[in-house]
Amino acid sequence: MIIGNNIKKHYGKLEVLKGVNLHIQESEVVSIVGSSGAGKTTLLTILGTLDRPSSGEIIFNNVNITTLNEKKLAAFRNQHIGFVFQFHHLLPEFTALENVCIPAFINKTPKKQAELKAFELLDLLGLKQRADHKPSELSGGEQQRVAVARALINNPKVIFADEPSGNLDSENAQNLHQLFFRLRDELKQTIVVVTHNETLANMADRKLIMKDGAIQ
């Protein structure tokens, strides 16, 4: 589903990615591990179209996304990609339901349709009773599950997660990890996750190890 060919990235003279090649299949959970500075997050942001490679190409469902202009790339990102980060980045003035709806509204989904889909996702993630609560009224684990629902609202082909359980206690981290595999099994979701959590990394269908800007 996603093919990366000789992806390189440098910032001035600093070479962060040194020719990464990878192939991510549909409906699999892939973990990316490695020491700090290995290039994991840089690779994730490039695969997720938040940054561009200095050279190389990324083929996403037969579309070479490295050739798209900024407007087309932003539309592609909104329609096909979901993100979950270490910090949930929920907007504090909005309820859980409203936060989940935001990407759908950007995608010009009608309000009622977006809210129905958001409520279904919150129900799937065990948050039906928390839909009208604001982030300050939710636990850390609940906030992160709202962020997962937000990532799913536009039916993305893939979710990219960067240290998604890094800010959670062990119980909530375990629950989040199990949720990823439920999403794979029940929704056929593809998930690529950068993590320092060895338990999550080893649970994945495949574990990619990065060192010095390349996959070992």
C-alpha positions as CSV (number, residue, x, y, z in Angstrom):
1,M,0.0,0.0,0.0
2,I,2.9,2.4,0.8
3,I,6.2,2.1,-0.9
4,G,9.2,4.3,0.0
5,N,12.1,4.3,-2.4
6,N,15.5,5.7,-1.4
7,I,14.0,8.3,0.9
8,K,16.7,10.9,2.0
9,K,16.3,13.9,4.1
10,H,18.9,16.5,5.1
11,Y,18.7,19.8,6.9
12,G,21.6,21.8,5.6
13,K,24.7,19.5,6.1
14,L,22.9,17.3,8.6
15,E,21.7,14.1,6.8
16,V,18.9,12.6,8.9
17,L,17.6,9.9,6.5
18,K,20.2,8.1,4.3
19,G,18.1,6.2,1.7
20,V,15.2,4.5,3.4
21,N,13.4,1.8,1.5
22,L,10.2,0.2,2.9
23,H,6.9,-1.4,1.9
24,I,3.9,-1.2,4.2
25,Q,1.0,-3.7,3.5
26,E,-2.6,-2.9,3.9
27,S,-4.2,-3.9,7.3
28,E,-0.9,-4.5,9.2
29,V,0.5,-2.8,12.3
30,V,4.2,-1.8,11.7
31,S,6.4,-0.5,14.5
32,I,9.5,1.6,14.0
33,V,12.0,1.6,16.7
34,G,15.5,2.9,17.3
35,S,17.5,5.2,19.6
36,S,16.8,8.9,19.8
37,G,18.2,10.7,16.7
38,A,17.9,7.6,14.5
39,G,15.4,9.3,12.2
40,K,12.2,7.6,13.2
41,T,10.0,10.7,13.6
42,T,11.5,12.3,10.5
43,L,10.5,9.3,8.5
44,L,7.0,9.2,10.0
45,T,6.4,12.9,9.2
46,I,7.6,12.4,5.6
47,L,5.5,9.2,5.1
48,G,2.5,11.2,6.6
49,T,3.1,14.1,4.1
50,L,3.8,16.6,6.9
51,D,7.2,17.1,5.5
52,R,8.8,16.4,2.1
53,P,11.9,14.2,1.4
54,S,15.0,15.8,0.0
55,S,15.1,13.1,-2.5
56,G,13.4,9.7,-3.2
57,E,9.8,8.9,-3.7
58,I,6.7,7.7,-1.8
59,I,4.0,5.7,-3.6
60,F,0.7,5.6,-1.7
61,N,-1.9,3.4,-3.4
62,N,-0.2,3.9,-6.8
63,V,-0.1,7.7,-6.3
64,N,3.4,9.3,-6.2
65,I,2.6,11.7,-3.4
66,T,6.1,13.4,-3.7
67,T,5.0,15.0,-7.0
68,L,1.8,16.6,-5.6
69,N,1.7,20.3,-5.0
70,E,0.9,21.7,-1.5
71,K,-2.9,22.1,-2.1
72,K,-3.3,18.6,-3.5
73,L,-1.0,17.1,-0.8
74,A,-3.1,18.7,2.0
75,A,-6.3,17.3,0.5
76,F,-4.7,13.9,0.1
77,R,-3.5,14.0,3.7
78,N,-7.0,14.9,5.0
79,Q,-8.7,12.2,3.1
80,H,-6.3,9.3,3.4
81,I,-4.2,9.8,6.6
82,G,-4.9,9.9,10.3
83,F,-2.4,11.0,13.0
84,V,-2.1,10.2,16.7
85,F,0.7,11.9,18.6
86,Q,2.2,11.6,22.1
87,F,0.1,14.6,23.2
88,H,-3.5,14.4,22.1
89,H,-3.7,18.0,20.8
90,L,-7.4,18.3,21.6
91,L,-8.9,21.7,21.5
92,P,-9.9,22.6,25.1
93,E,-13.0,24.7,24.3
94,F,-14.7,21.9,22.3
95,T,-16.3,18.7,23.5
96,A,-15.0,15.2,22.6
97,L,-17.6,14.9,19.9
98,E,-16.7,18.3,18.4
99,N,-13.0,17.5,18.5
100,V,-13.6,14.3,16.6
101,C,-15.6,16.1,14.0
102,I,-13.0,18.7,13.0
103,P,-11.2,16.7,10.3
104,A,-14.6,15.8,8.8
105,F,-15.7,19.5,8.7
106,I,-12.4,20.3,7.0
107,N,-13.3,17.6,4.5
108,K,-16.7,19.4,3.9
109,T,-18.7,16.5,5.4
110,P,-22.2,17.7,6.3
111,K,-22.6,18.4,10.0
112,K,-25.2,15.7,10.8
113,Q,-23.2,13.1,8.9
114,A,-20.0,14.0,10.7
115,E,-21.6,14.0,14.1
116,L,-23.2,10.6,13.5
117,K,-19.8,9.1,12.4
118,A,-18.0,10.7,15.4
119,F,-20.6,9.3,17.8
120,E,-20.2,5.9,16.3
121,L,-16.4,6.0,16.7
122,L,-16.7,7.3,20.3
123,D,-19.1,4.4,21.0
124,L,-16.7,1.9,19.4
125,L,-13.9,3.2,21.6
126,G,-16.0,3.1,24.8
127,L,-16.6,6.8,25.1
128,K,-20.2,7.1,24.2
129,Q,-21.0,8.5,27.6
130,R,-18.2,11.1,27.4
131,A,-19.2,12.6,24.0
132,D,-20.3,15.9,25.6
133,H,-17.3,16.3,27.9
134,K,-14.5,18.7,27.2
135,P,-10.9,17.5,27.4
136,S,-10.4,18.8,30.9
137,E,-13.1,16.5,32.1
138,L,-11.5,13.4,30.6
139,S,-8.7,11.2,31.9
140,G,-5.4,11.0,29.9
141,G,-6.4,7.6,28.5
142,E,-9.8,9.0,27.4
143,Q,-8.3,12.0,25.8
144,Q,-6.0,9.8,23.8
145,R,-8.9,7.6,22.6
146,V,-10.7,10.8,21.5
147,A,-7.6,11.6,19.5
148,V,-7.7,8.1,17.9
149,A,-11.4,8.6,17.0
150,R,-10.5,12.0,15.4
151,A,-7.8,10.2,13.4
152,L,-10.4,7.7,12.2
153,I,-13.2,10.1,11.3
154,N,-12.4,10.4,7.5
155,N,-11.9,6.6,7.1
156,P,-8.1,7.0,6.5
157,K,-6.1,4.3,4.7
158,V,-3.4,4.5,7.3
159,I,-2.9,5.9,10.8
160,F,0.6,7.2,11.7
161,A,1.2,7.3,15.4
162,D,4.3,8.9,17.1
163,E,4.9,7.7,20.6
164,P,1.1,7.4,21.2
165,S,1.4,5.9,24.6
166,G,4.4,7.9,25.7
167,N,2.4,10.2,28.0
168,L,0.2,7.5,29.5
169,D,0.5,5.3,32.6
170,S,1.1,1.6,32.1
171,E,-2.6,0.6,32.2
172,N,-3.8,3.2,29.7
173,A,-0.8,2.5,27.5
174,Q,-1.8,-1.2,27.4
175,N,-5.4,-0.3,26.6
176,L,-4.3,1.9,23.8
177,H,-2.0,-0.8,22.4
178,Q,-4.8,-3.3,22.4
179,L,-7.1,-0.8,20.7
180,F,-4.7,-0.5,17.7
181,F,-5.0,-4.3,17.1
182,R,-8.8,-4.1,17.5
183,L,-8.8,-1.5,14.8
184,R,-6.7,-3.7,12.6
185,D,-8.9,-6.7,13.2
186,E,-12.3,-5.0,13.1
187,L,-11.8,-2.1,10.6
188,K,-8.8,-3.6,8.6
189,Q,-6.9,-0.4,9.6
190,T,-3.3,0.0,8.7
191,I,-1.2,1.5,11.5
192,V,2.5,2.7,11.5
193,V,3.7,3.5,14.9
194,V,7.0,5.0,16.2
195,T,7.6,3.9,19.7
196,H,10.1,3.4,22.5
197,N,7.7,1.0,24.1
198,E,9.2,-2.5,23.6
199,T,5.9,-4.2,24.4
200,L,4.0,-2.4,21.7
201,A,6.9,-2.7,19.2
202,N,7.0,-6.5,19.7
203,M,3.3,-6.8,19.4
204,A,3.3,-5.4,15.9
205,D,3.1,-7.5,12.8
206,R,6.5,-6.2,11.7
207,K,9.2,-4.3,13.6
208,L,11.5,-2.0,11.6
209,I,14.7,-1.0,13.4
210,M,16.3,2.3,12.5
211,K,19.9,3.2,13.1
212,D,21.8,6.3,11.8
213,G,19.0,7.3,9.3
214,A,18.5,3.9,7.7
215,I,16.4,0.8,8.4
216,Q,18.6,-2.1,9.5
